[in-house]
Amino acid sequence: MASQADAHAATFSAAELEFLAEDELIEIVPNMRMDPLNLICGDFGPFRPQIATQVPVWLAVALKRRGKCTIRPPDWMSVEKLTQVLEAERDAEKFQPLPFHYVEISRLLFDHARDDIPDIYMVRSLIEDIKDVRFHKIGTGLEIISRERTYALRLKNLSAMEANIVRPFVTRALQTFYKLSSPDMIQDSDSVSNRQPQTANRGPRRQLKDR
């Protein structure tokens, strides 16, 4: 029970990851005039019609819901960029660089700014294909971990969602490898191996005595 609780504590829910992603900056084009907003996370604005400015995703979504702005999708969400990333993911063993919250940001924009995303169906399809290819790489990497003993693991360019999925398994695997290689475990194994020849020699001695 304790191990299960620790595994759940080491992961975030989809809603929690989305909440963290909402602090990422994104560009909007306001259609209203408003003074700067002085927030705990920083100052944003002033807002002037048709003049692009950067705000957190949560603020962009709030303004979009009220019809106060349009949202400019990030450059990496273009069909051209995503196609290049997908081809590179398929051809290379390494993970291609993408925003840490690319899954959550794309989901938020699909839900709240569909009309601001050119070729939205193609963009959505490409992102899903990229996720599938990256998950296949993750699965291959986890199979290697399960077969070979290792003490450290470097997975560069993982996204928040991907890291959240693999973290519990990788943590438990590395902890197990560490325990199996600890001095106490080595001493125990040595003592067992030293006792085995003595046990094996008792049979022949008894046979000689009976004769």
C-alpha positions as a Python dict, from the first residue, in 0.01 Angstrom:
ca = {
    (1, 'M'): (0, 0, 0),
    (2, 'A'): (280, 241, 86),
    (3, 'S'): (457, 184, -246),
    (4, 'Q'): (133, 246, -434),
    (5, 'A'): (79, 571, -243),
    (6, 'D'): (436, 682, -319),
    (7, 'A'): (386, 606, -690),
    (8, 'H'): (70, 815, -701),
    (9, 'A'): (236, 1097, -509),
    (10, 'A'): (517, 1111, -767),
    (11, 'T'): (282, 1188, -1055),
    (12, 'F'): (63, 1483, -1147),
    (13, 'S'): (-287, 1463, -1282),
    (14, 'A'): (-368, 1599, -1629),
    (15, 'A'): (-546, 1894, -1467),
    (16, 'E'): (-240, 1976, -1255),
    (17, 'L'): (-9, 1969, -1557),
    (18, 'E'): (-249, 2193, -1745),
    (19, 'F'): (-255, 2433, -1450),
    (20, 'L'): (126, 2455, -1459),
    (21, 'A'): (125, 2505, -1836),
    (22, 'E'): (-109, 2803, -1806),
    (23, 'D'): (181, 3014, -1674),
    (24, 'E'): (366, 2985, -2007),
    (25, 'L'): (367, 3303, -2217),
    (26, 'I'): (178, 3329, -2544),
    (27, 'E'): (112, 3613, -2787),
    (28, 'I'): (-229, 3774, -2825),
    (29, 'V'): (-369, 4054, -3039),
    (30, 'P'): (-614, 4261, -2829),
    (31, 'N'): (-919, 4432, -2981),
    (32, 'M'): (-970, 4660, -2680),
    (33, 'R'): (-781, 4927, -2490),
    (34, 'M'): (-678, 4855, -2133),
    (35, 'D'): (-413, 4974, -1887),
    (36, 'P'): (-135, 4737, -1777),
    (37, 'L'): (-224, 4459, -1538),
    (38, 'N'): (-1, 4437, -1231),
    (39, 'L'): (-14, 4074, -1124),
    (40, 'I'): (185, 3862, -880),
    (41, 'C'): (346, 3679, -1171),
    (42, 'G'): (443, 4005, -1346),
    (43, 'D'): (315, 4310, -1531),
    (44, 'F'): (136, 4265, -1862),
    (45, 'G'): (16, 4528, -2103),
    (46, 'P'): (-76, 4799, -2180),
    (47, 'F'): (-327, 4652, -2422),
    (48, 'R'): (-394, 4839, -2744),
    (49, 'P'): (-609, 4727, -3040),
    (50, 'Q'): (-420, 4528, -3306),
    (51, 'I'): (-88, 4555, -3119),
    (52, 'A'): (47, 4212, -3023),
    (53, 'T'): (163, 4150, -2669),
    (54, 'Q'): (262, 3852, -2456),
    (55, 'V'): (57, 3727, -2163),
    (56, 'P'): (28, 3399, -1969),
    (57, 'V'): (-185, 3132, -2132),
    (58, 'W'): (-448, 3154, -1857),
    (59, 'L'): (-492, 3527, -1920),
    (60, 'A'): (-503, 3476, -2297),
    (61, 'V'): (-778, 3216, -2254),
    (62, 'A'): (-973, 3443, -2018),
    (63, 'L'): (-959, 3736, -2263),
    (64, 'K'): (-1044, 3508, -2555),
    (65, 'R'): (-1356, 3381, -2377),
    (66, 'R'): (-1472, 3740, -2338),
    (67, 'G'): (-1405, 3821, -2704),
    (68, 'K'): (-1130, 4067, -2610),
    (69, 'C'): (-848, 3924, -2821),
    (70, 'T'): (-731, 3668, -3071),
    (71, 'I'): (-454, 3424, -2982),
    (72, 'R'): (-153, 3374, -3203),
    (73, 'P'): (-49, 3008, -3199),
    (74, 'P'): (321, 2954, -3122),
    (75, 'D'): (555, 2909, -3415),
    (76, 'W'): (607, 2541, -3330),
    (77, 'M'): (234, 2478, -3390),
    (78, 'S'): (255, 2549, -3762),
    (79, 'V'): (206, 2261, -4003),
    (80, 'E'): (552, 2314, -4148),
    (81, 'K'): (730, 2301, -3811),
    (82, 'L'): (533, 2003, -3685),
    (83, 'T'): (598, 1811, -4007),
    (84, 'Q'): (972, 1869, -3965),
    (85, 'V'): (958, 1755, -3602),
    (86, 'L'): (762, 1441, -3692),
    (87, 'E'): (1008, 1343, -3965),
    (88, 'A'): (1303, 1403, -3732),
    (89, 'E'): (1139, 1200, -3454),
    (90, 'R'): (1095, 906, -3690),
    (91, 'D'): (1450, 923, -3825),
    (92, 'A'): (1646, 986, -3502),
    (93, 'E'): (1673, 794, -3177),
    (94, 'K'): (1688, 1112, -2970),
    (95, 'F'): (1383, 1316, -2872),
    (96, 'Q'): (1341, 1635, -3070),
    (97, 'P'): (1323, 1964, -2876),
    (98, 'L'): (966, 2077, -2811),
    (99, 'P'): (817, 2309, -2548),
    (100, 'F'): (804, 2138, -2208),
    (101, 'H'): (425, 2179, -2201),
    (102, 'Y'): (356, 2130, -2572),
    (103, 'V'): (78, 1877, -2504),
    (104, 'E'): (-104, 2093, -2249),
    (105, 'I'): (-68, 2418, -2446),
    (106, 'S'): (-194, 2260, -2767),
    (107, 'R'): (-490, 2109, -2580),
    (108, 'L'): (-581, 2447, -2428),
    (109, 'L'): (-568, 2617, -2767),
    (110, 'F'): (-771, 2341, -2931),
    (111, 'D'): (-1037, 2386, -2665),
    (112, 'H'): (-1050, 2766, -2645),
    (113, 'A'): (-899, 2912, -2964),
    (114, 'R'): (-997, 2680, -3246),
    (115, 'D'): (-1075, 2966, -3482),
    (116, 'D'): (-728, 3115, -3431),
    (117, 'I'): (-536, 2802, -3542),
    (118, 'P'): (-481, 2765, -3919),
    (119, 'D'): (-527, 2410, -4048),
    (120, 'I'): (-635, 2297, -3702),
    (121, 'Y'): (-720, 1941, -3806),
    (122, 'M'): (-379, 1891, -3965),
    (123, 'V'): (-207, 2046, -3663),
    (124, 'R'): (-399, 1819, -3427),
    (125, 'S'): (-316, 1510, -3636),
    (126, 'L'): (55, 1596, -3650),
    (127, 'I'): (75, 1649, -3274),
    (128, 'E'): (-94, 1314, -3213),
    (129, 'D'): (151, 1144, -3450),
    (130, 'I'): (445, 1307, -3273),
    (131, 'K'): (312, 1188, -2937),
    (132, 'D'): (278, 832, -3069),
    (133, 'V'): (635, 825, -3204),
    (134, 'R'): (778, 965, -2882),
    (135, 'F'): (581, 718, -2671),
    (136, 'H'): (723, 435, -2881),
    (137, 'K'): (1074, 562, -2806),
    (138, 'I'): (990, 580, -2436),
    (139, 'G'): (860, 224, -2442),
    (140, 'T'): (1179, 105, -2611),
    (141, 'G'): (1388, 283, -2350),
    (142, 'L'): (1194, 129, -2062),
    (143, 'E'): (1246, -219, -2209),
    (144, 'I'): (1622, -155, -2204),
    (145, 'I'): (1604, -46, -1840),
    (146, 'S'): (1413, -360, -1746),
    (147, 'R'): (1679, -583, -1906),
    (148, 'E'): (1998, -405, -1800),
    (149, 'R'): (2116, -279, -1464),
    (150, 'T'): (2185, 95, -1460),
    (151, 'Y'): (2239, 361, -1195),
    (152, 'A'): (2141, 674, -1386),
    (153, 'L'): (1922, 763, -1679),
    (154, 'R'): (1926, 1069, -1902),
    (155, 'L'): (1619, 1142, -2110),
    (156, 'K'): (1672, 1475, -2281),
    (157, 'N'): (1387, 1683, -2429),
    (158, 'L'): (1104, 1494, -2256),
    (159, 'S'): (787, 1696, -2213),
    (160, 'A'): (604, 1741, -1883),
    (161, 'M'): (342, 1482, -1971),
    (162, 'E'): (598, 1226, -2089),
    (163, 'A'): (819, 1274, -1784),
    (164, 'N'): (515, 1244, -1562),
    (165, 'I'): (430, 905, -1712),
    (166, 'V'): (776, 747, -1695),
    (167, 'R'): (886, 895, -1360),
    (168, 'P'): (726, 632, -1128),
    (169, 'F'): (863, 333, -1320),
    (170, 'V'): (1212, 478, -1367),
    (171, 'T'): (1233, 585, -1002),
    (172, 'R'): (1136, 241, -874),
    (173, 'A'): (1372, 67, -1119),
    (174, 'L'): (1671, 279, -1022),
    (175, 'Q'): (1594, 235, -652),
    (176, 'T'): (1582, -141, -701),
    (177, 'F'): (1915, -144, -888),
    (178, 'Y'): (2070, 66, -612),
    (179, 'K'): (1947, -167, -339),
    (180, 'L'): (2070, -475, -522),
    (181, 'S'): (2415, -317, -553),
    (182, 'S'): (2439, -186, -196),
    (183, 'P'): (2728, -315, 25),
    (184, 'D'): (2485, -498, 256),
    (185, 'M'): (2334, -690, -33),
    (186, 'I'): (2680, -774, -169),
    (187, 'Q'): (2794, -902, 170),
    (188, 'D'): (2483, -1114, 205),
    (189, 'S'): (2536, -1264, -138),
    (190, 'D'): (2903, -1335, -58),
    (191, 'S'): (2814, -1509, 267),
    (192, 'V'): (2558, -1724, 89),
    (193, 'S'): (2807, -1819, -181),
    (194, 'N'): (3068, -1906, 83),
    (195, 'R'): (2825, -2139, 260),
    (196, 'Q'): (2720, -2322, -52),
    (197, 'P'): (3041, -2535, -97),
    (198, 'Q'): (3021, -2654, 265),
    (199, 'T'): (2666, -2771, 213),
    (200, 'A'): (2762, -2945, -107),
    (201, 'N'): (3050, -3133, 59),
    (202, 'R'): (2839, -3289, 335),
    (203, 'G'): (2702, -3557, 105),
    (204, 'P'): (3033, -3717, 5),
    (205, 'R'): (3159, -3711, 367),
    (206, 'R'): (2861, -3909, 483),
    (207, 'Q'): (2918, -4166, 211),
    (208, 'L'): (3280, -4213, 315),
    (209, 'K'): (3179, -4260, 681),
    (210, 'D'): (2923, -4525, 594),
    (211, 'R'): (3184, -4726, 411),
}
